[in-house]
Amino acid sequence: MTRNLCGLFSLLLACVSPPAPVFDLSTTALQVDCSSGGDDTVAVQAAINAGQCLPAGTFRVDAPALGANGRRRDAMLTGAKLCGAGEELTTVLFRGDAHLLYWVGVNLTANAEVHHVTLDTTCLTDVVEQTHVTRAWTGADHAYIHDALFRHPKRANGVKPGDCVNVVGPGYVAGQPYTPIQGMTIDHVAFESCGRGGVQVSRGLDHLKVSNSTFGACGFDVGSEGAGFKDSATGTIVRTLTNVELDHNHFGSPYTSGYSLEFEWVGGASVHDNVSDARPWFIYYSDDVATASNVVTNVTSAPVVNLADENHRFSSTNDLLTQAVANFEVVRAAALDTNRQADLGGLSITGSQLNQGGAADFVVLSGVVGAAVTGVTMVYIGPSTRVPASVVQRTSGGVAPAVAVPTSAVVETGTIRVGW
């Protein structure tokens, strides 16, 4: 029987109140006509140059013919302002050959603003994992994406394109001060489908804020990839992704390799008042077998939150994080970089609710220096034959060959356990 956790355990715990999804992504994607209509690229670019918003309608941006080298490194549109009459009214539809590296729909410049528009790549052909809808390069400071919808789906043959929002700041020069891209804000955005990732920061961003947004069929929702460096001469760690805040979002990666959040080398991340996983959260396992079919929909077979490679100052506050697959924890923190450094510090989980439905552990720590789990509600919705541990402190793990990476100074207080 399905039970309302707040009603059933109201005397035991203060339930986490999840934010309502900003957009309803439960419906299937709209059918898109890829063949009709001419090429509007010149007109759209002219509107961007003039700082004018597009009216209601569908505007088609066609990729030009391949260059002589057979590689496409084109940005279809470039500029600081792309806007429409509303994400349900104005669509920019990208069409044509997005062959090889690096096709980009919109190249964001300094003070870029994208709003009240749908960006749709459904009609692209020959996509690859580096086919990105929008990209912020070095110098694209203070980008603001809001009230928009991204549609960047996997192809019918299973090929996945890249990210909906991709950020690549400058590389690191040994011994030189590092200057990242300054600021990106994403607010009230629907990531309906993003073949590889919703928001991906490869390196070089200071101050990322993602709020009030909904993530649907994304390979992962928000992540970083190699966002840091270790100076070979001095051993100095340079974290090029710093000051991240994620709040009031609805995460729900449905893919088998998906996760909600993945951070490498982050320096300062505050995650609060979010909901992970798209399935209904008021589900409780009982001896009613029929309940199981409700619990294991939209599963994800990776940690909901995955931290690695020199992370510092990561906090989860008042989040609702749900895991439903066997052998995967809700939160994992483990040193996975090539130097095997135990340098993941300052992890805290406060007031959040962790739902574990896969007979695995709630939190796994490896190489973490200073962690606190305070006032957390851990709800076990998995098989009755396996009772998970609460916080597991491991001394090795990650990419082989694993070496000892001791965890120290871990404090767990005020945990409320439900359904164990």
N, C-alpha and C positions, 0 to 999 in steps of 0.2 A: 504494500500500500504506500502511496506517495504521501509524504508528510511535510507540512510547513515547518521548517526548522525554527523559525522565530516563535511560532505558537507552541511547539513541542518543548522547547528548551528555554522558554522565556525566563524561568526562574533560575537558570544556570548561567546564562550568558547574555551579553548585550550584542544583539545581532549587528553585523556589518550591513549598512544600508548602501547597496550598490547604486551607482548612477544609472539612470535610464539610458538605453542606447540612443545616440543622437540621430541615427538613420536606421531604418529597417532594411537590413540586407538579406532578409530571409527569402525574398523572391528571386526568381531566376533573372539573369541579365536580359535586357531588352534585345530584340532582334534588330540587327543593324544592317542597313542596305549599303553594301560596299561598292556597288557598281554605278549607281546613278549620281548625277551632279558633276560639275566641273571642278577644276583645281582653284581653291580660294587662297592659296598660300600668300600671294602678293597682297591681297586685301587684308588678310589677318595681320601680316607683318606691318602693313601701313598703319593699322589701328594701334598696334603695340608701339610703334615709333611715335605716334601722335598722342599716346596716353588716353585713347578713347576705348570705351567698352563696346564689345560686339552686341548687336541686338539679338533678339530671340531667333533661333534657327540653327541649322547644322552647317558648319563651315569645314570644308575638306582641305586637308593639307597633304599634298602628294610628295613622296620622296622622289628626288630626281634620279636619272639613270646612274648606274654604277660608274665610278671613276675607272681610269685605265688600269689601276692596280687591283681592281675587283674588291676593294674594301670600302666600307662606308663609315666615315667619321663625321657625318654631317649633323649639325643642329638644325632642325627644320625651322624653328623659330627662336629668336633671341631678343631679349629686352627686359625692361623693368616693370611692365604692366600688361597683364593679360586678364581681361575680365569680361563678363557677359551680363545678361539680364537675369540670371539665376541658374543654378546647377541643373534644374529640371527644364530649363527653357533654352539654354545656349550650349551647344556641343561643338567642340573642336575634334574632328574625326581624322585621325592620321591613317593614311593609306600607302600602299606600295611596299617596296623592298627595303627592309631594315637589316641588310646583310652585314654580318660580322661586326667587329668593334668599330667605333662606339656610336651607334645611332642614338640621338637624343631628340625628344620631341620639342622641349622648350629649354633653352640654355638661359639660366637665370643670371642676371647681372646685379650690380649693387642696388640695394633698396627695392628689389623686385617684389611685386605684389600680384598674386594669382588668386582670383576670387569670383564667385558666382558663375561658375562655368564647369562643364564636364569635359575632361580630357580622356579620349577614348582611342585605344590602339587596336581594337578588335579586328580592323581591316588590314593590319600590317601582315606582310608575308616574310618568311625567312628570319624570324626573330631569334635572338640568342640571349644568353644570360646577361649580356652587357647592353641590352636594349632598354634604355631608361626613358620614362615619360618626362621627368624634369631632372635637371642636374645643376648643382651649384659648384662651380669651380673656385679656385683661389681668387679672392677679391669680391666674391658675391656676398657682401656683408648685408645683414639685416633683411633677409628675405622673409616675406610674410605670406603664407598660404592659408586661406580661410574660406569657409562656405563654398567648398568645391567638392567635386566627385571625381575619383580616378577609376578608370576601367582599363586594366592592363592584364588580361587573362592568359592562362595557359592555352596553347593551341590544342586542337582536337587530337593531334597525334602525340600529345604529351609533352611537346617542347615548351619550355617555360622561358618567357622573356625576363628582363631584369627588374629593376625597382621602380616604384612609382615616384619616390623622391630619393635621389642619390646625391651624396655630398662628398666631394674630394678636395680637401685643402692642400696646402703645399707640403712637399716632402721635408724631411729633416736633414739639415747639414750639420755634421758633427762639429761641436764647439760653438755653434752660432745660436743666438736667441731664436725662439720659435714664435711665429706670429700666425695664428689660425684665422679662419673665417670667423667673423664676429656676428653671432646671433642668427637664429632661425626660429620663427614662430609658426606653428601649425595648429589651427583652431577650427573646430566644427568642419572637419573634412571627413568624407566617407571614402575609405579605401575599399571599394567594392570587390576588386580583384587586383592582385599584384603578384605576377608569376613568381618572382623570387622574394621580394620583400616590399613592405609598405614604405618604411623610412630606413635607409641604410646610410650610415656615416662611415666611410672608409678611413678617413683621417681628417684632422684639422678643423674642428669646430668648437668654439667657446660659446656656451649658452644655447642650448636646444630646449625648446618648450613645445610639448605636444599635449593638447588638451581638448576635451569635449569631442573626441573623434571616435569613429567606429571602423574596425578592421574586419573585413570579411574573408574572402578566399585569398589569403596571402601566404606565400611560402613561410615567411615569418612576419611579425608585425613591426617591431622596432629593433634594430640591431646595429652593431658596429663590427668592423672587420679590419683587424690590424691597425687599430686606431692608437698606435703608440710606437715608441722606439726606445732602444737601449743604446746609449752612446758606447761604442766599442772601446773607445780610449779611456773614458772616465767611469763607465758603468752607470752613469746618470740615466734615470728613467724619465722620459719625456712623454707625458700623457697628452695626446693631441685632441681628445674628446673630453671636455670639461664642462661642469655645471649643467647637468641635464635635469629637467623636471618633466614628469609625465603625470597628468592628473585628470580624473574624470573621463577616462577613455574606456571603450569596450573592446577588449582584445578577443580574437577568436580564430586563430589559425587552425584550419581543419585538416591540413596535410600531414602525412605520416612522419615527415621530417620536420614539422613545423614547431615553433615555439612563439611565445608572446614577446619576451624580451631577451636579448642576448647582448652582453657588453664585454668588450675586450679593452683593457687599459684605461677604463673610464676614471676620471678624477672628479668625484662629486656627482652623485645621481640621487634625486629625490623622487620616489614613485609613491603616489598616494591617491586614495579614493578611486581606484580603477577596478574593473571587473575583467577577469580572464575567462575565456572559453564561451562559445556562443550558445551552449545548451542551457536549459532552465536550471537555475541553481537551487531552487527549493525542492531538492530530490533527496530522499533518505533511504538507504538500503534497509530492508527488513527481510522477513522470511517469505515475502511475496515475490516469487520468481519473476513475475511480469514486470516488476519495477526495473529489472536489469536492462531491458531494451530501451528504457528512457535515459538511463544513466550513461550509456556508452555510445551515444550519438555524438558526432563531431569531435571525435577523439584526437588527441595529439600525443605522439610517442616521442616526446622530448621534454625536458624540464620546462615548466612554465617560465621560470626565470633562470637564466644560465649566465653565471659570472665567471670570467677567466682572465688570465694574463694581466696581472698588476692592477687590478681594480682597487679603488680607494673611495671610502665614504659613500657607500650605497645604502639607501634606506627604503623600506617599504612600510607605509603607514596607512591603515584603514583600507587596504586592498582586499579584494575577494579573488583568490587564485585557486583554480580548480584543475586537478589532474585526474585522469580516468584510465590510464593505461598501465598495465603491469610493468614493474621494474623501472619506473621513472618517477623520480621525486618531484615535489612541487618546486623547490628552490635548490639549485646546485651552485656551489662556489668551489672551484678547483683550479689550481695553477696548471695551465695547459700550454704555456709558451715554450719555445724551444730551449730557453735557458733553465727551465724547471724551477723557477723562483717561487718561493713561498712568500708572496708579497701582496696578498689580498687582505686589505685592512678596513676596519670601520664598518662592518656589515651590521645593520640593525633591522629588525622586523618588529613593528609596534602596532598593536591593535588590529592587525590584519586577520582575516580568516583564511585558512588553508584547507581546502577540501582534497582529500586523497581517496581516490576510488580504485586504485590499481594495485593494492597490496604491497606498495613500496613505502619508502620512508618519506617523511615530510620535508626535512631539510638535511642536506648532506654538505659537510664542510671539509675541505682539504686545503691546507696551506693558508688558512685564514688567521689573521692576527687581530684579535679584538672583535668579538661578535656578541650581539645582545638580542635575545628573543623575549619580548616583554608584552604581557597582556594579549597574547595571541590565542585565538580559538582554532583548534585543530579538529576537523570533523572527518571521521573515517567512514567512507561510504563504500568500502571494498568488501571482498569476500570474508565471511566470518572465520575462515580457516587461517587467516593471517592477521596478526596484530602488528602494525608497524611501530617502529621506534619513533620517538619525537624528533630530537636533534641527534644526528649521527656525526661524530667527529672522526674522520678518516685521516690516516697518515700517508696515504698514497692513492694514486688514481690518475686518470687522464690518459693522454696519448702514450702508447708504449714507446720506449721502455719506461714504465712508471718508477719514480724515485720518491724517497721519503720527503714529504712536505708537511711538517707538523702543524697542527692547529692549536692555538693557545688562546687563553683568556675568553672563553665562551661562557656566557651567563644566560640561563633560561629561567625566567620568573613569571608567575601569574598566568601560566598556560592553562586553558580550559580544554579538556579533552571530551569529545562527544562521539558516541558510537563505537568506542573501543571495546 
